[in-house]
Amino acid sequence: MRSFIKGRKLWFYVTGEMKKPVKGSSEDEDAFRIRLVEWDSNNHQILTWLRNTSIPSISNLLGNFDDARTAWDMLAKRYSSSHGTQEYQLSIEQYQIWQDPGQSINDFFARFQFIWDQLDLSDPPWDTPNDAMKYATRRDQMRLYQFLMALHDDYEPVRGQLLHQIPTPSLDAALNDLVREETRLQTLQAQNKLNVLATTSPLAPLQQSDSDQSSLNTRRSDRKSNKFCRYCKKHGHTIETCYSPQSKHCCCYSW
C-alpha cells in the first residue's frame, strides 16, 4: 500500500507533511476553498483505499477516522507491535482468502497486498542490501505461489503456464498475464451471450388439429360420393373400378 500511495504522489498526506490548508490573512476565499477541496479529496481517497483493501474488521474500524495520517499511524502501531499476535492473525487470514466468482484480479490482489504490507512492517532490518534483495526475491516468489493457489479455477491454464516458466516470473509479470487472461475470458463470455441471443429455437412441426382432420375426411368423402359409375349406375366409384362383371362390348367404354 505504501508503494501504491507513493505512486500516486500522495504519500505526504500519510506522513502529515501535507497538512490541512489554513486560510491566509490575505488569501482570496475562492482560492482557499480550491486548496481545501483538493486536500480533502486526496485525504479521503487514501482513506477509501485503506478501507477497500482491509479485512472487514479493520475496514469497519477505519470508518471512525477522518484523517489519512491518523488512520495510517493506527495501522502501523497495531501491526508493527513486537508481539506476534497480529502477525499470527494476518498469516491465518492470508491463507483463508479465495477468489470469489466474478471478482476481478486487481481487487483480489489488493486483498493480499494489504496483508503483505502489514507483515512487511514486522520484517527486521537487513545489514547488507544484497541480503535484503535476496530475501525480497524469495519472499515475492512464495507470495506468487500463494496468490496462484487462491485463484478461481477459471485461471487454471494460465496458472499452470506461470508455474512451469523458468525462471519463475515476478509478481508483477504474473499479474499482467492474469489480467490479460481475465480480459480474454470476459470477451469470450460476452461473445457467448451474443451467440445465445442470436440463436432462435427451431419451429415446432405443425400438428393437424382434430377439426382439420375431420374437414379433410369430409372433403375426401364428398369427392368419393361425387363419383358415378356409368356401368352399374351406382355412386362412389367409376367404371374403371367397378366391381360388377362387365361386357367387353359394353357401350359404356365408349367415350
N, C-alpha and C positions, 0 to 999 in steps of 0.2 A: 504493500500500500504506500510505503514511503516513496518508492520509485515512481509509482503511478501519480502521486500528487506532485512530485518534483517535475515530472514530465509535462505537467500542465501549468507549470510556473506558479504554483500556489503554496509552495512549502512554507513561505514566510508567514502565511496565515496560521499555520500549525505551530510554528516556533514563537509566535507572538510579535515578531518584528514588524509585521503588517498590522498595525493597531487600528482599532475602530476610529474613523475620522472624527475630528473635533472641529467645529466651525471656528475659523479665524475671525478676528475682530473686523478685518477689512474684506472678508470674503463674501462674494455675492451668494445670496440664498440659493439660487438655481445651481450654481457651481458646486456648492457644498452638498446639495441634495444628490447630484450626479455621483459624487465621490462616495457618499454614504450608501446609495443604492448598489453601486458596484461592489463595495466591500461586503455588504450584507448578502448579496447574491453569491459571491465566491465563498463566503464563510459557510453558508447553508448548503452549497454544493458539496463541500467537503464533508459536512455532517451527513448528507444523504448518502455519499459513497461509503462512509463508515457503517451506517445502518444497513445498507443493502448487502454488504459483504460480511456481515457479522452473523453469528448464530442467533436464534430468536431471543434467548435470554439477554444477550449483550445488546442486541438491537433495541429491545424494549427499554433497557437502561439508558441508552444513548438518547432516547426521546426526551429525557429530562434536561439535556444540555442545549444551550443556545449559542455556544461559542466553540469553534473548532479546536482552539488551543486547549481549553479546559477538558474537552472530551478526549483529546489525544493524550494529555497528561494522565488522565484516569486510566486509560488503557495501558499506557507504558508502566505506570505504577503497579497495576494489577498483574500484568503478565511478565514483568521483569523481577518479580519477587524472588528472593533467594530460595524459598521453599519450593518443592516440586509439585505441589498440589495442582496448580493451574496448568503446569506443563503436562502433567499426567492426564488431566481432563481434556486438554487440547489434543493429545496423542490419541485418546479414545475417539474423540469426535471426528478426527480426520479419517479414521478407518470405518466410520459408520456412514459416510457420505456416499450416496449413489445418485447417478444422474436420472432425473425424472423424465418420463416420456414428454417430448416437446420442449424440454429445457435446452436453451442454446449452449453452445460450447463455451462462449465467453462468460456467460452467467455462472455456469458450473465451475469453470476455472477460478472465477473470482472468490467462490466459497473456500476453495483450497488455499488460494493466495493469502486470504486474510489470516487463516490459521497459521500458515507457514511464516508470515511476517511476525506473528506473536511469538512463535517458537524461536525465531531468529534472535529475538531480544534476550534470550537466555544463553545464547552461544558465548563462550569465553573468548577473550581477545587472543589473536594469534601472534606469535613472536616474529614470524617472517611472512612476507607477502606470498612467497612461493607455497608455503604450507597452507595458508588461507585459501589460495586459489585451488589447490588440490582438494581441499575439503569441500569447497563450494561446488566443484565439478562432480564429485562423488555424491554429494547431497542432492543436487539437481537431478542426477541420474536416478536415484532412488525415488525421488518425488515424481519423476516421469512415469516410472513403473506403477506407482500408487495411483496416479491420475488415470492411467490407461486401464487399470483393473476396475475402476469405478464407472467407466463409461457404459452407456447403453449398448445392447447387443447389435444395434444398427451399425455401429462403427467397428465391428469385428474384423472386416477385411483390412481396413487401414491400421488397426491396432496390430494385426499380425505383420504387416509390412514394416511398421516402425520398429517392432521388436527384432526383426531379422536384419535390420540395417547395421552395417559395420563401417565406421564406429557408430555407437548409439547417438541418435540425433539429440540436439539440445531441446530444452523445454519449449523455447520459442519456435524452433523449426517444426517440432511435432504439433504444436498448437496451430501453426499456419496450415499444415496438412489436414488437420481435423476440421478446421473452419472451411477449407475448400470442399471436403467431403460433405460437410453439413449443407453447403450451398447446392452441391450436386443432388443430394437426397431431397432437398426442398423443391428443386426444379423438377425432379422425377415425379415427386408426389403431386405437384401441380399439374403436370402433363397427364398423369393417370386420371386425375379428376376430370380433366377436359375430355379425355377419351371416353370416360363413362357417360358424361353428359351427351356426347355426340353419338353414342351408340343407342339405336332405337330397338325396342323389342320387336321380333317378327310378328306379323299379323296372324292372328289365330285363324285356322281354316273355318270357312263359313259352314255353319251347320244348318241343315234344312229343317225348318220347323214342321210340326205335325200338320199345321194348316196348309203349308206349301205342298207337302207330300200328298195331302188329301186332294188339293186342287189339281195336282199333276195326274193323280189317278182318275179324277173325274174327266179330265181332258182326254186321257187315253181311252176311257170308257166311251166317251162321246164319239171319238174317232172310230172306235170299233163298231158302235151302234149305227154309224152312218154308212157302213159298208153294206152292199146289197148284191146278192148272187142272182144273176140273170138266168141261171140254170134251174136252181131249186126254188127260186123266188123267196128266199129267206134272207133276213138281215144278219149282220155280224161277220160276214165273210164275203169273199168274192168268188168268181167262178174258178179262178186258178187254185184256190184252196178248198173247193167244195168237196165234201166227203161223200156226196151221193154219186152212184155209178152214172157215168156219162157216156153217151153215144158218140162214137168217133165222128158221126155225121151230123152232130147237133149243130143247128144253125147258130146257136149261141156263141160258137167260137168265131163266128164271122164278125168283123169289126167294121 
